[in-house]
Amino acid sequence: MKKEIFVAIISILIFSINAFCIKDLAEKIDYFIEFQEKPPEMAAVLHVNFIKVMPEPKEAEKIVKQQLKIYGNKLISHKKERLATKKGIKYKNIIGSAWYANETNSGNYIKIKFQKDLAAYVWLGKIRKIVTFPDYISFLKKEKDNKKLKGKILEKQIREQNPQN
């Protein structure tokens, strides 16, 4: 009796493990990832390339966000998301998009839009969050404006400390 229960439990465990492995294998066959590391001052690029079937925009969006989170956390764990420079700490961002490989023309990729005016998401290393591409552009403008403001404040402080000039 104990032997039969043991065999049944082992069989269930083996079946469960195989089911999870097959699920992962089936998901990876439909797409592949291209990750391009860029120089420290530039954002990295992540392409999710679908090869057999063009997915629904919501499914492609979900996979791109999932991969951005994986690669963003990978950068954090390898300490590559931050770059210490003379001007301060520069955080690594990742721009992610989805593409469909057209089988009739192997060199021709079609960009998948998630919504009407949205075809990319961005992992912001500084706040460790995924945002839309237009929000990323706004974030960069805001950072640039903040940097200019800090520079002006610093200049004013220097002039106040050195009234001779």
N, C-alpha and C positions, 0 to 999 in steps of 0.2 A: 504494500500500500504506500509506504513512504517513498519507495523507488518510483512509483507511477506519478506521485505528486511532484517529486523533484524533476522528473523528465518533462512533465507538463509545464512547470514553471520555467524551466530552461528553454523549452520550445517557444513559449510566449515571449520571453525576453529576446530570443534570436529573431523571431518574427517582427517584434517591435523595432529592433535596431535596423533590420533590413528595410522596413517601411520608411524610416526616417532617412536612411542613406539613399534610397531610390528617389525620394522626394527631392533631396538636395541635388542629386545627379540630374534629374529631369529639369530642374530650374536652371542649372548651369549650362545645359545644352542649348537653350534658347538664346542666350546672350553671352558676351564676353566683355571684359573690362580692359580699357586702355587707360593707363595712368601716366601722365607726362609730368615729371618733376621739372620745374622751371627754376631760373636763377632766384636767389633769395628775395629780391625785391619784387618779383612777379608772382601772381597766383598760379598754383598748379592746375592742371586740367584733367578731368575725369570724364571719359566717354563710356557710356553703356551702349554697346553695339548689339542690337537684336539681329539674328541671322535667319531664322526660319519663318517666323510669323511676326507681322507688325502688331505690337500690343496696343491695347486701348490706352489712351493718354493717362488715365488714372493709374493703371498698372505700371506704366513706364515711370511715372512720377514717383510712385511708391518705391520702386527699385532704385532710382537715382538717389532719392533721399537716404535710403538704407545704405547704399554704397558710400555716399558722402560721409555719413556718420562713421562707418567702418574705417575709411581712409583718414578721416579727421582724427579719430581716436588713435589710429596707428601712428600718425605724426606726433601726437601728444606723448604716446608711450616711448617714442624714439627721441623725444626732445627736439624734433626738427620744426615744430610749429612756431618756435620763437627764435629770433635771430638778434643777438645783441649787437647793436651798432653804436657808433659814436653819438648818434642822435637819440638813442634810446632803444627800446625793444620793438622789433618788427615781427608781427605775427603772420604765419603762413595761412593763406586762404586757398580754397579749392573750388573751382568752377566746374559744375557737373551738368551734363546734358545727355540726352538719349538720341540714338541714331538707328536707322534701319538699313541694313545692307541689302540693296536691291540685287536679287539673284540674277536678273537678266544682264546687268552690268556690274560686275564685281567691284569695280573701283568707284562706283557711284553710291554715296550714302545719302539718305534722306533724313533730315533733322525732324524729330518728333516734337510737336508743340504740345505742352501740357494743358494750356488754356489758350485763348485767342492771342494774347500778346506775351505769352510766357513760354520760353523754351529752355530755360536754365535755372538752376538753383546754385547757391554758393554756401559753402561751409566757411563761416567767419572764425578764424582761429582765436581772435582776441576775446570774443564772447562765447565761443564754442556753441554756436547756434547755426541752423540752416535757415537762410533767407532767400527770397526771390531775387533774380538778377537786378530788376529795377531798384529794389531796396538796397542792394549791394552798392549800386552806383550812388544812391543817396547817402549811404554810410561813408563812402569814400570822400564825397564832397564835404560832408560834415567834419570828417577827420582833417581834411585839408584846411577848412576854415578854422578849426580849433588850433591847428598847428600855427597858422598865421597869427591868430589872436595871442597865443602864448609867446610868439616871437616879438610881437609889438609890446606886450607887457614886460618881457625881459629887457628889451631896448630901453623902455621908459625907466625901469629900475636901475639900469646901468647909468643912464644919464643923470638920474637923481643922486646916485652915489658919487659920480664924478662931475660936479657942477662946473669944473674948469673948462670942459669942452663945449 
